[in-house]
Each structure stands twice: as C-alpha cells, then as structure tokens.
Amino acid sequence: MFSHPKPALRNRGPIVDKLKELFAGDLGGSVLEIASGTGAHLEVMKEEWKETVWQPTEYDKDKLEWLRESFKDSTNVRKALHVDAALPGSEWGVPEGSQSIVYCANVTHISPWEVTQGIIAGSSWLLTPTGSLLIYGPFKVNNEFTTQSNADFDTSLRSQDPSWGYRDISELEKVAATCGLSLKERHVMPANNFLLRFVRA
C-alpha cells in the first residue's frame, strides 16, 4: 500500500488552480500523465475535469498495479500503462496525435536526462496539433539556482545518483526545438517550482 507523498499533496491544489487559469476550465478530450506515482494529482484532477479522459502511466511496476487498483472504478480514467519515458513515444502504447495534454510533475530532477529528453520527444509524437506539454517541478534559470536550498538539494540528489539533478529551463527549450515544440509560458509556482507549457512551434 502506498500513501501520497506530502509534497504532492501540497502542490496539487496550486497546480489545479493554475490549470484552470490557463485553460479556462477545459483541458480537452484526453490527458496523459507521465509518472503518475501514487495518483495524488490524478485523484483531484479527474474530479475537477470529469469530461476529460485521463491516461495515467508509471515506470515502477508496484505503483503501476496500485494505480490500476485505485482507479479501476473511475469512469474517466483509463487503465494505467507501463511507460519508460526514455523510449520513443511510439512505444508508450498510446495513439499518435491523440492527447490534448501531456502532463508530468516532479520527474525531471529525479531521473536521468534521457528521461526528460524522452518526455519532450514523446509528447511531440502524442500531442494533437493544438496540444500542450506541461512540466512541473524545480529548475535552474540561466544556469542559476533560484534559491540556496535548491542548490543544496541538487547536490544531495547528485550524491544519490549522478544522472539526477536540476535541469536548466534553456536545456529543455533546446530539446523542444528539435522536436517541433517551443516554450509558450513559464509560471512561477509555490515552493520554488515552475510550471512550463510547451506547444507546437
């Protein structure tokens, strides 16, 4: 049995509020969430946007089974898929051009850089022509940490796994450009986080 991480419980409210602001209450027909974890965000988003069909995904197989069991009775949530986001989008088990939004939260700094690259490239394959890729989490800006606590946390992450760590927003923009996407909006969020919105260039 999994319990929701406390940061996920804290940040899901502000994220929902920001999505309401950005999309005027309409997220479109289908949203794919990368690395849904325990489903902390999905739990509230599926209720807020009941007309949207939600596609959770997860790499960790124990959490994948937890997601499938937790949301099996939710009529607007599809069966969670096992997805390695470092792989091409064509291998994620979702039709090309089918998603109005691809969403991920708190992934890029606790996974190898190849995962972030894969998220962006995979989203380009999955999104509708007017779709958006939303990435939430902590980032560096102009190769600088926004706070000393972020710098300290980055050091801690890299000591656990050298392939982890904070990414600079400009690095994501460069990858996006090679995939036909561009950064449309950058929103400052609570607790030194950002919400980045990429759309087709």
C-alpha positions in Angstrom: 0.0 0.0 0.0 1.3 3.5 -0.9 0.5 6.8 0.7 0.6 10.1 -1.2 3.9 12.0 -0.8 3.4 15.1 1.2 4.9 17.4 -1.5 2.3 16.0 -4.0 -0.5 16.8 -1.6 0.8 20.3 -1.1 1.3 21.2 -4.7 -1.7 19.6 -6.4 -4.0 22.4 -5.3 -1.9 25.3 -6.7 -1.4 23.2 -9.9 -5.1 22.7 -10.4 -5.7 26.4 -9.8 -3.1 27.3 -12.5 -4.6 24.8 -15.0 -8.0 26.4 -14.5 -6.5 29.8 -15.3 -4.5 28.6 -18.3 -7.2 26.5 -20.0 -10.4 28.3 -18.9 -11.6 25.1 -17.2 -11.3 23.0 -20.4 -8.3 20.6 -20.7 -9.6 19.0 -23.8 -10.5 15.4 -24.5 -7.6 13.4 -23.2 -4.7 14.0 -20.8 -1.8 11.6 -20.4 0.2 11.9 -17.1 3.7 10.7 -17.1 4.9 9.0 -13.9 1.6 9.2 -12.1 3.2 7.7 -8.9 0.5 7.1 -6.3 -2.1 9.1 -8.2 -2.0 12.1 -5.9 -2.6 14.6 -8.7 -4.9 12.3 -10.7 -7.1 11.9 -7.7 -8.2 15.5 -7.7 -7.8 16.3 -11.4 -10.2 13.6 -12.5 -12.8 15.1 -10.3 -12.2 18.6 -11.4 -12.3 17.7 -15.1 -14.8 14.9 -15.3 -15.3 15.3 -19.1 -11.6 14.7 -19.7 -10.3 11.2 -20.2 -7.2 10.6 -18.1 -4.4 8.2 -19.0 -2.0 7.5 -16.1 1.4 6.0 -16.7 4.1 4.7 -14.4 7.5 3.1 -14.7 7.6 1.5 -11.3 5.6 -1.7 -11.6 4.4 -1.8 -8.0 3.0 1.7 -8.3 1.5 0.7 -11.6 -0.5 -2.0 -10.0 -1.5 0.4 -7.2 -2.8 2.9 -9.8 -4.8 0.2 -11.7 -6.4 -0.9 -8.5 -7.0 2.6 -7.1 -8.8 3.9 -10.2 -10.4 0.8 -11.6 -13.9 2.2 -10.8 -13.2 5.7 -12.2 -15.2 6.1 -15.5 -12.9 8.8 -16.9 -9.6 7.1 -16.0 -8.1 4.6 -18.4 -6.1 1.6 -17.1 -2.6 2.8 -16.2 0.1 1.9 -18.7 3.7 0.9 -18.0 5.8 3.5 -19.7 9.5 4.1 -19.8 9.6 7.8 -20.8 13.1 7.5 -22.2 11.7 5.4 -25.0 10.1 6.8 -28.2 6.5 7.9 -27.8 5.5 5.3 -30.4 6.3 2.7 -27.7 4.1 4.2 -25.0 1.0 2.3 -26.1 -1.0 5.5 -26.9 -2.0 6.5 -30.5 -0.1 9.2 -32.2 -1.6 12.7 -32.0 -4.3 11.6 -29.5 -3.5 13.7 -26.4 -4.7 17.3 -25.8 -2.2 17.5 -22.9 0.8 15.5 -21.7 1.5 16.3 -18.1 4.3 15.4 -15.7 5.2 16.7 -12.3 8.4 16.3 -10.3 10.1 14.0 -12.7 13.0 15.8 -14.5 15.2 16.3 -11.4 14.9 12.7 -10.1 15.6 10.9 -13.3 18.3 10.7 -15.9 18.5 13.4 -18.5 17.4 10.9 -21.1 14.0 10.7 -19.5 13.5 14.4 -19.8 14.5 14.2 -23.5 12.1 11.3 -24.0 9.3 13.2 -22.3 9.6 16.1 -24.7 10.1 13.9 -27.8 7.4 11.5 -26.9 5.0 14.4 -26.3 5.7 15.8 -29.7 4.5 12.4 -31.1 1.4 12.1 -28.8 0.0 15.7 -28.8 -2.8 16.9 -31.0 -1.8 19.9 -33.3 -3.1 22.3 -30.6 -1.9 20.3 -27.6 0.3 21.3 -24.7 3.1 19.6 -22.8 3.1 20.7 -19.1 6.1 20.1 -17.0 6.0 21.0 -13.3 9.0 21.0 -10.9 12.1 22.8 -9.8 14.5 24.1 -12.4 17.6 26.3 -12.8 17.1 29.6 -14.7 20.0 30.9 -16.8 22.2 28.2 -15.2 21.5 29.6 -11.8 19.6 28.1 -8.9 16.7 30.2 -7.7 17.5 29.6 -4.0 20.3 28.2 -1.9 18.0 25.4 -0.7 17.6 24.3 -4.3 21.3 24.3 -4.8 21.7 22.2 -1.7 19.0 19.8 -2.8 20.6 19.4 -6.2 23.9 18.4 -4.5 22.0 15.9 -2.4 20.3 14.4 -5.5 23.6 14.1 -7.4 25.2 12.4 -4.5 22.5 9.7 -4.7 22.7 9.4 -8.4 25.0 11.4 -10.7 22.4 11.2 -13.5 19.9 13.1 -11.4 19.7 16.9 -10.7 18.1 20.1 -11.6 17.8 20.9 -15.3 18.1 24.4 -16.7 14.9 25.6 -18.5 17.0 26.5 -21.5 18.2 22.9 -21.8 14.5 21.8 -22.2 13.9 24.6 -24.7 16.7 23.3 -26.9 15.4 19.8 -26.9 11.9 21.0 -27.6 13.1 23.0 -30.6 14.5 19.8 -32.1 11.0 18.2 -31.6 8.9 20.9 -33.1 7.9 22.4 -29.8 8.5 25.7 -28.1 8.1 27.1 -24.6 5.0 29.2 -24.6 4.7 30.0 -20.9 6.8 29.8 -17.7 4.9 30.2 -14.5 6.4 30.6 -11.0 4.7 28.3 -8.6 4.9 27.9 -4.8 7.9 26.3 -3.1 10.4 27.4 -5.8 8.8 25.4 -8.5 7.8 26.2 -12.1 5.1 25.1 -14.5 6.3 25.1 -18.1 4.0 24.9 -21.0 5.3 23.8 -24.4 3.2 23.9 -27.6 3.9 23.2 -31.3 6.3 25.7 -32.8 
